[in-house]
């Protein structure tokens, strides 16, 4: 019996990256031998065992045979006569098909080390095409390993898989799992770039795929293309290290621009309402978790109002807070503002600009929250029907103090700018 470390642990060590989890393959053993050594079985589809001390996973070397469409359509064979190379040839990429023995010796039958040096994602064998999850995995790897590229022959194979309908057989939970992990990588836009290049994005997220080629007003969006903007927005969210709900909301916020009538291009009036329906559609299809879904829906509906916050009346702001349930869930409201900040800064030339709406909305929300609803309710105990109206009015008054201060400051800046633009009369002596 021989034991090897395989997969990502070997790859990351060779790249000089931290190794988080180790996977082991056991060659020349039977399930009975593993049990005799104290290993605990956990695998359902094929023999996987937990080490009695470290609880790390040890899988018997295996072969696979495709029996049905999708990533579940396999029959596995694990036996003591299965060789290490037979196990490795079924893996996805050459860089993940390197094994390390106990003495540190590397077993690399498919040139994984060479592809690591060349920064290339290359499939090990034609067996790659039998598992559509691998299309998503390569896309996710591209978001993590930002200086790697997909080998042309591997991209061609992925295109064939899409054309054959393999990607259509993916279950929603697995698609969401891979997409959500890719969104949390350093450069999420690269995941969608890979999916677009092989045609998979049109099958997985057609609502997003249609955004490329859709124009926006150049005075607000120097990058013009809505798809390009969407990628800049999600990369901004990653750069700021925002949480998954914020990143997903940033990705979804402009879906409505893909279905606005061409007569509205490039203005896209009403795209927020149209986008809400599309986000609901995506979330239902992919079974997106409720917390993530709710923030994406709210951001899609309200990001225009958040962007205009400095120009809104106090009553409009208080109504916005109520509509967004900001008094009960202020952190979710701020998360929406974060997603909108990514929308603002995810534009050519805007990357380092300040988004003053964030501090302003935090302050105005705090002012509205400072109103003691209990005290007001006590004042109208004999007229309970007037309590909501009285609380609303008190919140408006509290917020209006900040609104007037902000407008005064804005007017002062305008006066300074106008004064600077006037020609100066100089006396000639």
VENQUILIN-V261356 format. One record per residue. N is the residue number from 1. RES is the residue in three letters. SS is DSSP state (a for helix, b for strand, c for the rest). Layout:
{{N;RES;SS} {N;RES;SS}}
//
This chain:
{{1;UNK;c} {2;UNK;b} {3;UNK;b} {4;UNK;b} {5;UNK;b} {6;UNK;b} {7;UNK;c} {8;UNK;a} {9;UNK;a} {10;UNK;a} {11;UNK;a} {12;UNK;a} {13;UNK;a} {14;UNK;a} {15;UNK;c} {16;UNK;c} {17;UNK;c} {18;UNK;c} {19;UNK;c} {20;UNK;c} {21;UNK;c} {22;UNK;c} {23;UNK;b} {24;UNK;b} {25;UNK;b} {26;UNK;b} {27;UNK;b} {28;UNK;c} {29;UNK;c} {30;UNK;c} {31;UNK;a} {32;UNK;a} {33;UNK;a} {34;UNK;a} {35;UNK;a} {36;UNK;a} {37;UNK;c} {38;UNK;c} {39;UNK;c} {40;UNK;b} {41;UNK;b} {42;UNK;c} {43;UNK;c} {44;UNK;c} {45;UNK;c} {46;UNK;c} {47;UNK;c} {48;UNK;b} {49;UNK;b} {50;UNK;b} {51;UNK;c} {52;UNK;c} {53;UNK;c} {54;UNK;c} {55;UNK;c} {56;UNK;c} {57;UNK;b} {58;UNK;b} {59;UNK;b} {60;UNK;b} {61;UNK;c} {62;UNK;b} {63;UNK;b} {64;UNK;b} {65;UNK;b} {66;UNK;b} {67;UNK;c} {68;UNK;c} {69;UNK;c} {70;UNK;c} {71;UNK;c} {72;UNK;c} {73;UNK;c} {74;UNK;b} {75;UNK;b} {76;UNK;b} {77;UNK;b} {78;UNK;b} {79;UNK;c} {80;UNK;c} {81;UNK;c} {82;UNK;c} {83;UNK;c} {84;UNK;a} {85;UNK;a} {86;UNK;a} {87;UNK;a} {88;UNK;a} {89;UNK;c} {90;UNK;c} {91;UNK;c} {92;UNK;c} {93;UNK;b} {94;UNK;a} {95;UNK;a} {96;UNK;a} {97;UNK;c} {98;UNK;c} {99;UNK;b} {100;UNK;b} {101;UNK;c} {102;UNK;c} {103;UNK;c} {104;UNK;c} {105;UNK;c} {106;UNK;b} {107;UNK;b} {108;UNK;c} {109;UNK;c} {110;UNK;c} {111;UNK;c} {112;UNK;a} {113;UNK;a} {114;UNK;a} {115;UNK;a} {116;UNK;a} {117;UNK;a} {118;UNK;a} {119;UNK;c} {120;UNK;b} {121;UNK;b} {122;UNK;c} {123;UNK;b} {124;UNK;c} {125;UNK;c} {126;UNK;a} {127;UNK;a} {128;UNK;a} {129;UNK;a} {130;UNK;a} {131;UNK;c} {132;UNK;c} {133;UNK;a} {134;UNK;a} {135;UNK;a} {136;UNK;a} {137;UNK;a} {138;UNK;a} {139;UNK;a} {140;UNK;a} {141;UNK;a} {142;UNK;a} {143;UNK;a} {144;UNK;a} {145;UNK;c} {146;UNK;c} {147;UNK;c} {148;UNK;c} {149;UNK;b} {150;UNK;b} {151;UNK;c} {152;UNK;a} {153;UNK;a} {154;UNK;a} {155;UNK;a} {156;UNK;a} {157;UNK;a} {158;UNK;a} {159;UNK;a} {160;UNK;a} {161;UNK;a} {162;UNK;a} {163;UNK;a} {164;UNK;c} {165;UNK;c} {166;UNK;c} {167;UNK;a} {168;UNK;a} {169;UNK;a} {170;UNK;c} {171;UNK;c} {172;UNK;a} {173;UNK;a} {174;UNK;a} {175;UNK;a} {176;UNK;a} {177;UNK;a} {178;UNK;a} {179;UNK;a} {180;UNK;a} {181;UNK;a} {182;UNK;a} {183;UNK;a} {184;UNK;c} {185;UNK;c} {186;UNK;c} {187;UNK;c} {188;UNK;c} {189;UNK;a} {190;UNK;a} {191;UNK;a} {192;UNK;a} {193;UNK;a} {194;UNK;a} {195;UNK;a} {196;UNK;a} {197;UNK;a} {198;UNK;a} {199;UNK;c} {200;UNK;c} {201;UNK;a} {202;UNK;a} {203;UNK;a} {204;UNK;a} {205;UNK;c} {206;UNK;a} {207;UNK;a} {208;UNK;a} {209;UNK;a} {210;UNK;c} {211;UNK;c} {212;UNK;c} {213;UNK;c} {214;UNK;c} {215;UNK;b} {216;UNK;c} {217;UNK;c} {218;UNK;c} {219;UNK;c} {220;UNK;c} {221;UNK;c} {222;UNK;c} {223;UNK;c} {224;UNK;c} {225;UNK;b} {226;UNK;a} {227;UNK;a} {228;UNK;a} {229;UNK;a} {230;UNK;a} {231;UNK;a} {232;UNK;a} {233;UNK;a} {234;UNK;a} {235;UNK;a} {236;UNK;a} {237;UNK;a} {238;UNK;a} {239;UNK;a} {240;UNK;c} {241;UNK;c} {242;UNK;c} {243;UNK;c} {244;UNK;a} {245;UNK;a} {246;UNK;a} {247;UNK;a} {248;UNK;a} {249;UNK;a} {250;UNK;a} {251;UNK;a} {252;UNK;a} {253;UNK;c} {254;UNK;c} {255;UNK;a} {256;UNK;a} {257;UNK;a} {258;UNK;a} {259;UNK;c} {260;UNK;c} {261;UNK;c} {262;UNK;a} {263;UNK;a} {264;UNK;a} {265;UNK;c} {266;UNK;c} {267;UNK;c} {268;UNK;c} {269;UNK;c} {270;UNK;c} {271;UNK;a} {272;UNK;a} {273;UNK;a} {274;UNK;a} {275;UNK;a} {276;UNK;a} {277;UNK;a} {278;UNK;a} {279;UNK;a} {280;UNK;a} {281;UNK;a} {282;UNK;a} {283;UNK;a} {284;UNK;a} {285;UNK;a} {286;UNK;a} {287;UNK;c} {288;UNK;c} {289;UNK;c} {290;UNK;a} {291;UNK;a} {292;UNK;a} {293;UNK;a} {294;UNK;a} {295;UNK;a} {296;UNK;a} {297;UNK;a} {298;UNK;a} {299;UNK;a} {300;UNK;a} {301;UNK;a} {302;UNK;a} {303;UNK;a} {304;UNK;a} {305;UNK;a} {306;UNK;a} {307;UNK;a} {308;UNK;c} {309;UNK;a} {310;UNK;a} {311;UNK;a} {312;UNK;c} {313;UNK;c} {314;UNK;a} {315;UNK;a} {316;UNK;a} {317;UNK;a} {318;UNK;a} {319;UNK;a} {320;UNK;a} {321;UNK;a} {322;UNK;a} {323;UNK;a} {324;UNK;c} {325;UNK;c} {326;UNK;c} {327;UNK;c} {328;UNK;c} {329;UNK;c} {330;UNK;a} {331;UNK;a} {332;UNK;a} {333;UNK;a} {334;UNK;a} {335;UNK;a} {336;UNK;a} {337;UNK;a} {338;UNK;a} {339;UNK;a} {340;UNK;a} {341;UNK;a} {342;UNK;a} {343;UNK;a} {344;UNK;a} {345;UNK;a} {346;UNK;c} {347;UNK;c} {348;UNK;c} {349;UNK;c} {350;UNK;c} {351;UNK;c} {352;UNK;c} {353;UNK;c} {354;UNK;c} {355;UNK;c} {356;UNK;a} {357;UNK;a} {358;UNK;a} {359;UNK;a} {360;UNK;a} {361;UNK;a} {362;UNK;a} {363;UNK;a} {364;UNK;a} {365;UNK;a} {366;UNK;a} {367;UNK;a} {368;UNK;a} {369;UNK;a} {370;UNK;c} {371;UNK;c} {372;UNK;c} {373;UNK;a} {374;UNK;a} {375;UNK;a} {376;UNK;a} {377;UNK;a} {378;UNK;a} {379;UNK;a} {380;UNK;c} {381;UNK;c} {382;UNK;c} {383;UNK;c} {384;UNK;a} {385;UNK;a} {386;UNK;a} {387;UNK;a} {388;UNK;a} {389;UNK;a} {390;UNK;a} {391;UNK;a} {392;UNK;a} {393;UNK;a} {394;UNK;a} {395;UNK;a} {396;UNK;a} {397;UNK;a} {398;UNK;a} {399;UNK;a} {400;UNK;a} {401;UNK;a} {402;UNK;a} {403;UNK;a} {404;UNK;a} {405;UNK;a} {406;UNK;a} {407;UNK;a} {408;UNK;a} {409;UNK;a} {410;UNK;a} {411;UNK;a} {412;UNK;a} {413;UNK;a} {414;UNK;a} {415;UNK;a} {416;UNK;a} {417;UNK;a} {418;UNK;a} {419;UNK;a} {420;UNK;a} {421;UNK;a} {422;UNK;c} {423;UNK;c} {424;UNK;c} {425;UNK;c} {426;UNK;c} {427;UNK;c} {428;UNK;c} {429;UNK;c}}
//
